[in-house]
Amino acid sequence: MRPATPAPGASAVSTWRHRAATSLGGAAIVVMVAVLSLALLWVALRLAGFDATLALGALWRGSFGTWYALTSSTLVRATPLVLTGLAVAIAFRAGVWNIGADGQLLVGAAVATAVGLAWGAQLGWLSIPLALAAGAIGGALWAGVAAVLRTKFGVLEVISTIMLNFVALDLVGYLVRGPLQEPSHAYPQSDQIPATMHLPILIPGTRLHAGFALAVAASLVLWWAMRSTAAGFRVRAIGANPDAARVAGRVDVARTTTNVLLLSGALAGLAGAIEVSGVTFALYENISPGYGYTAIAVALLAGLDPLGVLGTGILFGSLEAGALSMQREASVPSVVVTAVEAALVLLLLAISRRGSAASIIARFAGARSPTPDDAP
């Protein structure tokens, strides 16, 4: 007997069911990460001799406890984490180990500041899209250095991107003490950007700016593109097996990985431009407290899924916002939260190395090799 032929459209239905399941899996992993975060934090506080109940209460009040805390602290802090998390996720999904999101963010912030100081007053509100675009281009060009080193000289991007982080940090230090330093030359920072370059506030009475809306939009667009476009399929194919993608899929691996690295740098640079135009309104040497490094945890815990990155970015933003509240109200050093974030990543990576647990994490993350049904 001949095997039954699938009904027309059955393959498409199966594909969309799988995509819906992986999207729900992304939400599930965010919930799991949140529960593990609180459990680890409670244990860490108890072991350190702090009042865990008081500290966790302060954490809640500083992150989600009030409308102002949610909008003006958690979501504002989550914005650069979501964008840099997307930068890391899209690169890692293609097998490109971009560890340089922090440096790309710094360069994006510096370029956006330079554009704002040079033309912000003359261009009015047009300076906002110009500065954001300039920041994205700056981040892309900074990542492009690593791309050239990778394709032309075979330099591992793990090495080049992390070294470029330190170069970017020194570059910002030079700029805020030299060409971009404020007029009195008393402080290592730039002058304030014109008010016309400030991002609009989304909710009156809060600090939540339009950069958060851009981060949400970027998450949705990348989620759609990764699942429904030929470019997204090529990225996933290369990440699954670059040799098979080159031979069977006829994918130009070198070109695709270069484009992915440039896109990754652009997202991180956009995060830097948003920080300048939405939060600090000037360039500082320490404008990034390590957003690009935290973004690696954000991306990994989201299973490299763009919608998952949106959730884990908000989660990590809430932890960082709540850490300051714990320090004020319960005298708990904010570094405790950083230690918990690191322990959380190590714990989930350890779990993912074990038998059935690995399949659970993979199912939540939607991590699998692409099949012909995935092709758009």
C-alpha positions as CSV (number, residue, x, y, z in Angstrom):
1,M,0.0,0.0,0.0
2,R,1.1,3.5,-0.8
3,P,1.6,5.8,2.2
4,A,-1.1,8.3,2.7
5,T,-0.4,11.6,1.1
6,P,-0.6,14.6,3.5
7,A,-3.6,16.8,2.9
8,P,-2.8,20.1,1.2
9,G,-1.7,22.7,3.7
10,A,-1.0,20.1,6.4
11,S,2.7,20.9,6.3
12,A,2.0,24.6,6.7
13,V,-0.4,23.9,9.6
14,S,2.2,21.7,11.3
15,T,4.8,24.5,10.8
16,W,2.7,27.2,12.4
17,R,1.7,24.8,15.2
18,H,5.4,24.3,15.9
19,R,6.0,28.1,15.8
20,A,3.2,28.7,18.2
21,A,4.6,26.0,20.5
22,T,8.1,27.5,20.5
23,S,6.6,31.0,21.3
24,L,4.8,29.6,24.3
25,G,8.0,27.8,25.2
26,G,9.8,31.2,25.2
27,A,7.2,32.5,27.7
28,A,7.6,29.4,29.8
29,I,11.3,29.8,30.1
30,V,10.9,33.4,31.2
31,V,8.6,32.2,34.0
32,M,11.1,29.5,34.9
33,V,13.9,32.0,35.0
34,A,11.9,34.4,37.2
35,V,11.1,31.6,39.7
36,L,14.7,30.4,39.8
37,S,16.0,34.0,40.2
38,L,13.9,34.6,43.3
39,A,14.8,31.2,44.7
40,L,18.5,31.8,44.2
41,L,18.3,35.3,45.6
42,W,16.5,34.1,48.7
43,V,19.1,31.5,49.3
44,A,22.0,33.9,48.7
45,L,20.5,36.5,51.1
46,R,19.9,33.8,53.8
47,L,23.5,32.5,53.5
48,A,24.8,36.1,53.6
49,G,23.0,36.7,56.9
50,F,20.4,39.3,55.6
51,D,16.7,39.4,56.3
52,A,15.5,37.7,53.1
53,T,11.9,38.7,53.6
54,L,12.7,42.4,54.0
55,A,15.1,42.4,51.1
56,L,12.7,40.7,48.7
57,G,10.0,43.1,49.7
58,A,12.3,46.0,48.9
59,L,13.2,44.3,45.6
60,W,9.5,44.1,44.7
61,R,8.7,47.6,45.7
62,G,11.7,48.9,43.6
63,S,10.8,47.0,40.5
64,F,7.1,46.2,40.2
65,G,5.6,47.5,43.5
66,T,4.3,50.8,42.1
67,W,3.4,52.1,38.7
68,Y,6.2,54.6,38.8
69,A,8.8,51.9,39.7
70,L,7.6,49.7,36.9
71,T,7.6,52.4,34.2
72,S,10.4,54.7,35.3
73,S,12.9,52.2,36.7
74,T,12.3,48.6,35.5
75,L,11.2,49.3,31.9
76,V,13.8,52.1,31.4
77,R,16.6,49.7,32.6
78,A,15.2,46.9,30.5
79,T,15.4,48.9,27.2
80,P,19.2,48.6,26.6
81,L,19.1,45.0,27.9
82,V,16.5,44.0,25.4
83,L,18.3,45.7,22.5
84,T,21.7,44.3,23.4
85,G,20.1,41.0,24.2
86,L,18.6,40.9,20.7
87,A,22.1,41.8,19.3
88,V,23.6,38.8,21.1
89,A,20.7,36.5,20.3
90,I,20.7,37.1,16.5
91,A,24.5,36.6,16.4
92,F,24.5,33.5,18.5
93,R,21.7,32.0,16.5
94,A,23.9,32.2,13.4
95,G,26.9,30.7,15.3
96,V,28.6,34.1,15.4
97,W,29.9,34.6,18.9
98,N,29.6,38.4,19.3
99,I,30.9,39.2,22.8
100,G,31.3,42.9,21.8
101,A,27.8,44.3,22.3
102,D,29.1,46.5,25.2
103,G,31.7,48.2,23.0
104,Q,29.2,48.5,20.1
105,L,26.8,50.2,22.5
106,L,29.5,52.6,23.7
107,V,30.4,53.6,20.1
108,G,26.8,54.0,19.2
109,A,26.3,56.3,22.2
110,A,29.4,58.3,21.3
111,V,28.4,58.8,17.6
112,A,24.9,59.8,18.6
113,T,26.2,62.3,21.0
114,A,28.5,63.8,18.4
115,V,25.7,64.1,16.0
116,G,23.4,65.7,18.6
117,L,26.0,68.2,19.7
118,A,26.9,69.1,16.1
119,W,23.5,69.4,14.5
120,G,20.8,68.8,17.1
121,A,19.9,72.5,17.7
122,Q,19.7,73.2,13.9
123,L,17.6,70.2,12.9
124,G,15.1,70.2,15.7
125,W,13.1,67.0,16.1
126,L,14.8,65.6,13.0
127,S,17.9,65.1,15.1
128,I,16.2,62.2,16.9
129,P,16.0,59.8,14.0
130,L,19.3,61.1,12.7
131,A,21.0,60.4,16.0
132,L,19.4,57.0,16.4
133,A,20.4,56.0,12.8
134,A,24.0,57.3,13.5
135,G,24.2,55.3,16.6
136,A,23.1,52.1,14.8
137,I,25.6,52.8,12.0
138,G,28.4,53.4,14.5
139,G,27.7,50.1,16.3
140,A,27.5,48.3,12.9
141,L,30.8,49.7,11.8
142,W,32.5,48.8,15.1
143,A,31.2,45.2,14.6
144,G,32.3,45.4,11.0
145,V,35.9,45.5,12.3
146,A,35.4,42.1,13.8
147,A,33.7,40.9,10.6
148,V,36.6,41.9,8.5
149,L,39.1,40.3,10.8
150,R,36.9,37.1,10.7
151,T,36.5,36.8,7.0
152,K,39.8,38.2,5.8
153,F,42.2,36.9,8.4
154,G,40.4,34.1,10.2
155,V,40.5,35.9,13.6
156,L,37.9,34.4,16.0
157,E,35.2,37.0,16.7
158,V,35.2,35.9,20.4
159,I,38.7,37.4,20.6
160,S,38.2,40.4,18.4
161,T,34.9,41.6,19.8
162,I,35.9,41.3,23.4
163,M,39.1,43.2,22.8
164,L,37.2,45.9,20.9
165,N,35.1,46.4,24.0
166,F,38.2,47.7,25.8
167,V,39.2,49.9,22.8
168,A,35.7,51.4,22.8
169,L,35.9,52.1,26.5
170,D,39.2,53.9,26.1
171,L,37.8,55.7,23.0
172,V,34.9,57.1,25.0
173,G,37.3,58.0,27.8
174,Y,39.3,60.0,25.3
175,L,36.3,61.7,23.8
176,V,34.8,62.9,27.1
177,R,38.2,64.2,28.1
178,G,39.0,65.7,24.8
179,P,36.9,66.6,21.7
180,L,33.5,66.1,23.3
181,Q,34.3,67.3,26.8
182,E,31.9,69.8,28.3
183,P,32.9,73.5,27.9
184,S,34.3,74.0,31.5
185,H,36.6,71.0,31.2
186,A,35.9,70.2,34.8
187,Y,34.1,66.9,34.4
188,P,34.8,63.8,32.2
189,Q,31.6,64.0,30.2
190,S,30.2,65.7,27.1
191,D,27.9,68.7,27.1
192,Q,24.2,68.1,27.3
193,I,22.5,67.3,24.0
194,P,19.8,69.8,22.8
195,A,16.3,69.2,24.2
196,T,15.1,68.7,20.7
197,M,17.0,65.5,20.6
198,H,15.4,64.0,23.7
199,L,13.2,61.0,23.1
200,P,9.5,61.7,23.8
201,I,8.0,60.3,27.0
202,L,5.5,57.5,26.4
203,I,3.5,57.9,29.6
204,P,3.2,61.4,31.1
205,G,4.5,61.6,34.7
206,T,7.1,58.8,34.2
207,R,10.6,58.4,32.7
208,L,9.5,55.8,30.2
209,H,10.7,57.0,26.8
210,A,10.0,56.0,23.2
211,G,13.1,53.8,23.2
212,F,11.2,51.1,25.0
213,A,8.6,51.0,22.2
214,L,11.5,50.7,19.7
215,A,12.9,47.7,21.7
216,V,9.5,46.0,21.7
217,A,9.1,46.6,18.0
218,A,12.6,45.3,17.3
219,S,11.7,42.1,19.3
220,L,8.5,41.5,17.3
221,V,10.2,42.2,13.9
222,L,13.1,39.9,14.6
223,W,10.8,37.2,15.9
224,W,8.8,37.4,12.7
225,A,11.8,37.6,10.4
226,M,13.6,34.6,12.0
227,R,10.5,32.4,11.4
228,S,8.9,33.7,8.3
229,T,11.6,35.0,5.9
230,A,14.3,33.4,3.8
231,A,17.0,35.5,5.6
232,G,15.8,34.1,8.9
233,F,16.0,30.6,7.6
234,R,19.5,31.1,6.4
235,V,20.6,32.4,9.8
236,R,19.1,29.4,11.5
237,A,20.5,27.0,9.0
238,I,24.0,28.4,9.4
239,G,23.7,28.2,13.2
240,A,22.6,24.6,13.0
241,N,25.3,23.4,10.6
242,P,27.2,25.9,8.4
243,D,28.7,23.1,6.2
244,A,25.3,21.7,5.4
245,A,23.9,25.2,4.8
246,R,26.7,25.8,2.3
247,V,26.5,22.5,0.5
248,A,22.8,21.5,0.6
249,G,21.2,24.9,1.1
250,R,23.6,26.8,-1.2
251,V,23.9,29.6,1.5
252,D,26.8,32.1,1.3
253,V,27.9,31.5,4.8
254,A,30.6,34.2,4.8
255,R,28.3,36.9,3.5
256,T,25.4,35.9,5.8
257,T,27.6,35.8,9.0
258,T,29.0,39.2,8.1
259,N,25.5,40.6,7.7
260,V,24.4,39.1,11.0
261,L,27.4,40.6,12.8
262,L,26.6,44.0,11.3
263,L,23.0,43.8,12.3
264,S,24.0,42.7,15.8
265,G,26.3,45.7,16.1
266,A,23.6,48.0,14.8
267,L,21.2,46.8,17.5
268,A,23.8,47.4,20.2
269,G,24.7,50.8,18.8
270,L,21.0,51.7,18.7
271,A,20.8,50.8,22.4
272,G,23.7,53.3,23.1
273,A,22.0,56.1,21.1
274,I,18.7,55.5,23.0
275,E,20.6,55.7,26.3
276,V,22.0,59.1,25.4
277,S,18.8,60.5,23.9
278,G,16.4,59.0,26.5
279,V,18.2,58.7,29.8
280,T,21.6,60.4,30.3
281,F,21.3,63.2,27.7
282,A,25.1,63.4,27.7
283,L,28.0,61.0,27.1
284,Y,29.7,59.6,30.2
285,E,32.7,57.3,30.5
286,N,30.6,54.8,32.5
287,I,27.4,55.2,30.5
288,S,27.1,51.4,30.3
289,P,27.4,49.5,33.6
290,G,28.0,46.3,31.6
291,Y,24.8,46.1,29.5
292,G,26.5,44.2,26.8
293,Y,27.8,41.6,29.1
294,T,24.4,41.2,30.9
295,A,22.9,40.9,27.4
296,I,24.7,37.5,27.0
297,A,22.7,36.1,30.0
298,V,19.5,37.8,28.7
299,A,19.9,36.1,25.3
300,L,21.0,32.7,26.6
301,L,18.2,32.5,29.2
302,A,15.7,33.4,26.4
303,G,16.9,30.5,24.3
304,L,18.0,33.1,21.7
305,D,14.3,33.7,20.9
306,P,13.6,37.4,20.2
307,L,10.2,37.3,22.1
308,G,12.0,35.5,25.0
309,V,14.6,38.2,25.0
310,L,11.9,40.8,25.6
311,G,10.7,38.9,28.6
312,T,14.2,38.1,30.1
313,G,15.3,41.7,29.4
314,I,12.4,43.0,31.5
315,L,13.2,40.4,34.2
316,F,16.9,41.5,34.4
317,G,15.8,45.1,34.3
318,S,13.6,44.5,37.3
319,L,16.4,42.7,39.2
320,E,18.7,45.7,38.6
321,A,16.1,48.2,39.5
322,G,15.1,46.2,42.6
323,A,18.8,45.9,43.6
324,L,19.0,49.6,44.3
325,S,15.9,49.5,46.4
326,M,17.3,46.6,48.4
327,Q,20.5,48.5,49.0
328,R,18.5,51.5,50.3
329,E,15.9,49.7,52.4
330,A,17.6,46.5,53.5
331,S,21.3,47.5,53.3
332,V,21.9,44.6,50.9
333,P,24.8,45.3,48.4
334,S,23.5,45.5,44.9
335,V,26.3,43.2,43.8
336,V,24.3,40.3,45.3
337,V,21.9,40.5,42.4
338,T,24.8,40.4,39.9
339,A,26.1,37.3,41.6
340,V,22.6,35.7,41.4
341,E,22.3,36.5,37.7
342,A,25.7,34.8,37.1
343,A,24.7,31.8,39.2
344,L,21.4,31.5,37.3
345,V,23.1,31.3,34.0
346,L,25.5,28.6,35.3
347,L,22.7,26.7,36.8
348,L,20.6,26.6,33.6
349,L,23.6,25.7,31.5
350,A,24.4,22.9,33.9
351,I,20.8,21.6,33.8
352,S,20.8,21.8,30.0
353,R,23.7,19.4,29.8
354,R,21.7,16.6,31.4
355,G,19.6,14.0,29.5
356,S,15.9,14.8,29.6
357,A,16.4,18.2,31.1
358,A,18.3,19.1,27.9
359,S,15.4,18.3,25.8
360,I,13.1,20.4,28.0
361,I,15.3,23.4,27.7
362,A,15.7,22.9,24.0
363,R,11.9,22.6,23.6
364,F,11.4,25.8,25.6
365,A,14.0,27.6,23.6
366,G,12.9,26.4,20.3
367,A,16.4,25.2,19.6
368,R,16.4,22.7,16.8
369,S,17.8,22.2,13.4
370,P,15.7,23.8,10.6
371,T,13.7,21.5,8.4
372,P,12.3,22.0,4.9
373,D,9.0,22.9,6.3
374,D,10.6,25.9,8.0
375,A,11.5,27.5,4.7
376,P,9.3,30.5,4.0
